Amino acid sequence: MNRDEQPLAETQDVAGAYPRLSDEQIDLLSRRGEKRPVGRGEVLVAEGQRDRDFLVVLSGTVTVIEGYGTPKARTVRVHGPRRFLDELGLLTGQPSFVSMTAAEPGEVLAVPLPGLHELVREKPDLGNLILRSFLARRELLIGDITGIKIVGSRYSPDTRRLRELAARNRLPHTWIDLEEDPGAEELLRRLSIRAKDTPVVIWRDKVLRNPSNGELARIAGLRRSGQDEVMCDVVVVGAGPAGLAAAVYGASEGLVTVVLDAVSTGGQAGTSSRIENYLGFPAGISGAELADRAVVQAKKFGADFNVPIEAVRLGWHDSDQVVHLDGGAQLRTRTVVIATGARYRKLDVPRLAEFEGTSVYYAATFMEAVFCERQSVSVVGGGNSAGQATIFLARHAAQVRLIIRHDDLNRDMSRYLIDQIERLPNVEVLRNTQVTDLIGADGRLEALGVRDTRTGVRQEIRSAVLFAFIGARPCTGWLASSVALDERGYVLTGPQARADAPSTGMLETSRPGVLAVGDVRSGSIKRVASAVGEGSMAVRLIHDHLAGFGSAAERPRSGT
């Protein structure tokens, strides 16, 4: 037997990513699928394929291959009997980032997704097993395959924009840094692309020169073709915890539900490395995993996600709401849930724009952590987001300085975060301190100018990266005069929104059929749990509104 004919070693189970199914579980799946023989070399799933079945290997082995059919083809995984194939993209409707081929003759069980959804509703333990495995596989896939290539300079705002989109949406991708990667120049030469024309995105046979977010989203399978004039029961604008809760409850109760977000699912919570005080997760859960679980849950009930896509205006036609989207498409709907949340405010310091996207960030995830290895970094802010970022960055940076303008961390930060910060040897808390200047050149931050708010004494502190978490600004610019806002731009709800209707529900805006939930709502409690609660409550109010038009089931639907 030559080397090419030797059997491949089956991939070992890693962190529960590759469990084996029991006889009972396979029997349950068999009742909703069909067994079929496969021949050596048969392609079961092709790279880029979106519509596919849930596959279980009954006999033989299946290889997971990146770049199948190309000179750079590489085996990533090998699955043997009782293993199921694929990863999170199967449940979220994304195309496969790899190919799966039979390494030897055998048999597979193919279960259509509707049948799988029915089964996991009846057998939640099996559903939890599959979901945990798929979530773990997505994390492994991000680190194990090249995925989408983004070629560009770390100092280019457009490179940063594309990398942020890929990272926030948990897309397997590789960044090729023009300044640091020795192979970047040769790659561009082969593609006949000049450095000044970067960034470029490469996947399979496609090369996109400085694509828009929408173009990147389409080739990655995040964003389907827009459906103009679709009629919905509810459009949820914003896919943070509040919007995701509204999607889950709305879709599960039979409402035609469409969810939009300008960046990614998860909102601000999606950028948190670990949420430790959310009910039911004593060991904590990352914001990204919480969002992924909610998306799978909502899609299971039929919610349609279109991310990233931006709502630019809210209009109306007769008794219907009309959500105008970037690119000119429109969605007609009986009701709208505004869940656009808030973004962190920018520091009021000179030269900020020069360093944003290269040295100044408003989220602390693994993408930003790349720039912090063995560096001195600073975090500005005294709330939980700043505390979570400090703890996460301390694992990567040589030193982290947490800068607050007052002298008491207990004022705005949870005690469990303070306890952890106080135990970290490479973290220093600078109290009564304000950032006044950014010092550096060519987009590279070198130091911060800071001032003691009590004494007025100024000094410079070394810092290669700065993270700002200094309060929020509501994302309500797209609403214009559509609904009433408070003096800070948050959406007014309840009696404050409609003085003429004191019985108005606490989530109802000044416009009938439009509700606001989560951080975007004036007076809301800025916690994940309260946002989820408001999102679920909104669906009850939606039913009340829809009752005036007949039940959702009786009205004609176009489907999504």
Secondary structure, DSSP 8 states (H G I E B T S, - for coil): --GGGS--------TTSS----HHHHHHHHTTSEEEEE-TT-EEE-TT--S--EEEEEES-EEEEETTTSTT-EEEEEE-TT-B---THHHHT---SSEEEESSSEEEEEE-HHHHHHHHHH-HHHHHHHHHHHHHHHHHHHHHS--EEEEE-TT-HHHHHHHHHHHHTT--EEEEETTT-TTHHHHHHHTT--GGG--EEEETTEEEES--HHHHHHHTTSS----TTEEEEEEEE--SHHHHHHHHHHHHTT--EEEE-SS-TTGGGGG-S-B-SSTT-TT-B-HHHHHHHHHHHHHHTT-EEE-S--EEEEEEETTEEEEEETTS-EEEEEEEEE---EEE-----TTHHHHBTTTEES--SHHHHGGGTT-EEEEE--SHHHHHHHHHHTTTSSEEEEE-SSS-GGGTS-HHHHHHHHH-TTEEEE-SEEEEEEEEETTEEEEEEEEETTT--EEEEE-SEEEE---EEE--GGGTTSS-B-TTS-B--GGGT-TT-TT--TTB-SSTTEEE-GGGBTT----HHHHHHHHHHHHHHHHHHHGGG--TTTS-----
